Amino acid sequence: MGIVVVVALIVLTLVSPGPALPTRLQDGLTLSISVLIESMPFVVLGVLLSIVVQVWVPPGAIERWMPRRAWSRRMVLSLLGMLVPVCECGNVPFARGLMMRGFTVPETLTFLIAAPIVNPIVIITTHQAFGFDDGILIARLLGGFAVANLIGWLYSRHPDPDGLLTERFAASCAFAQDSDAAGGRDRGRRSLAQFVVELRAVMPALVIGSAVAGAVQVLVPRDALLAIGSNPALSIVAMITLAMIVSICSNVDSFFALSFASTFTPGSIVAFLLVGPLVDVKMLALLRTTFRSRVLVGLVITIVLFAVAVGSVVNLFV
């Protein structure tokens, strides 16, 4: 991946005017490292929470207070993010722990999509950035809750939800459930082993996703995105594209979006805040450790179309 990035930078420098290669390469490395450093603490916290859920919480303790109906279980899980103060990077290992414990793929997807938006830290930072101006905070919260339950319902209609998982992770789920069936002996050793397994699965994807995010930010001209900020329709497309490129943690993305508030429409800001935490390039790399490629394609299409619809409604009424 590093070789590909360097070659791309060399080609771009040769065929187009602009900063010299060292400056552009340094910018790309700085952006990549910043994304990695910003995300890593939340990934580790998510892994630790995953281990707590999988190894230390007694069997049936979580399931006991969950509703029995599938749709109501998904609604409760979509609000679970209010109790898990990690960003989207940490939610991936936590969601892996839920599936290893026996939660279904649609239920886990509902949590995974909603948690980065209904996170208490995200709610506070979004309010600090925008308050209740133009309905941005309310549209983000309601939109995140709605799209999460929509995706959970869509994938609950899939004839083989377990077939949406990668073979490697499906085997890990089977092994974890066999370990639970064997009893709670030697939890310390199981916790350490699971910590190593999760980091080995998630960290390479996080590094690659951070490198891609940094490279794309250097290669894609942001001036072209800013030039169309005042158009109600094109501004939404531009901010969705920007959200997938910059890969900013959902805990702080509101302050980044605030810098565009005077140029872009409120609906485009909402679209940015919906898409960014869910399907940016870093998040897609992390999701690929657990789900097959066709799931990622379905998530991107559904979330982008939903964000366009919500952004258009906000622009219409604000």
C-alpha positions, 0 to 999 in steps of 0.5 A, a space after each residue: 500500500 505504501 508503494 502504491 501511494 508513493 507511485 501515485 504521488 510521483 505520477 501526479 507530480 509529473 503530470 500536474 503542476 503543484 507542490 514538490 513531491 517531498 511536500 505532498 508526500 509529507 502532507 500525506 504521511 502527516 494526515 495518515 498518521 493523524 488519522 491513525 493516532 486519533 483512532 487507535 485509543 478508541 480501537 483499544 477501548 473497543 477491544 477491551 469492551 468486546 472482551 468484557 462482553 464476550 468473556 467476563 459478562 455471564 451468559 444470558 446477562 445481556 440477553 435477559 433484558 433484551 426484548 424478544 421481538 426481532 424489531 424491538 431488539 434491534 431498536 434497543 441495540 441501536 440505542 446501546 451506543 449511548 452507553 458505549 463512549 467510543 467512536 466508530 473505530 472502537 465500535 467494530 471490535 465491540 460489535 465483533 464481540 457481540 456476534 461472538 456472543 451470539 447476537 445475529 448479524 442484523 442486530 449487530 449491524 443495527 448497533 454498529 450503524 447507530 452507535 457512532 451517532 448516538 454516542 454521548 460524546 458525539 451528541 455533546 460535540 455536535 451540540 457544541 458546534 451547532 447547537 440547535 441551529 437549522 435542525 442539524 443536531 436533531 436531523 443527525 440523531 434521528 437520521 442515524 437512528 432511522 438508517 440503523 434500523 432500516 439497515 437492520 431490517 433490510 439484512 434481517 430479510 437476507 436468507 443467510 445472514 451468517 453468509 455475510 461474514 468473512 470465513 475467518 470471522 465466522 470461524 472465530 465466532 464458532 470457536 468463541 461459542 464453543 469456549 463459552 459452552 466449555 465454561 468460564 475457566 481461565 478467563 484471564 488467559 482467554 481475555 489475553 488471547 482474545 485481545 491479541 486476536 482482535 488487534 491482529 484482525 483490526 490493526 492492519 485494516 486500520 493502518 491501511 485505511 488511514 494510509 488510504 485516507 491520507 493519500 486521498 486527501 492529498 490527491 483529491 483537489 478540495 477546491 473542486 468540492 468547495 466550488 459547488 457548496 452553495 448548490 442545494 443538490 451538488 453541495 450534498 454530493 460534495 460533502 458526502 464525498 468529502 466525508 468519505 475522504 477525510 475519515 475524521 473520528 465521529 467525536 470531533 467531525 462536527 467541528 470540522 464540518 462547522 468550518 463549512 457551515 457558512 459556505 455549504 447548505 445545512 442539508 449538506 452538513 447533515 449528510 456529511 455528519 451521517 455518512 462520515 462516521 459510517 462509511 468513510 474509507 477507514 471505516 470500510 477497511 475495518 468493516 472488511 475484517 468482519 463482513 464480505 465485500 457485498 455487505 460493504 457495497 450495500 451499506 454504502 449505497 443505502 447510507 448514501 441514498 438515505 443521507 441524500 434524502 435527509 439532506 434534501 429534506 433539511 434543505 427544503 424546510 430550513 
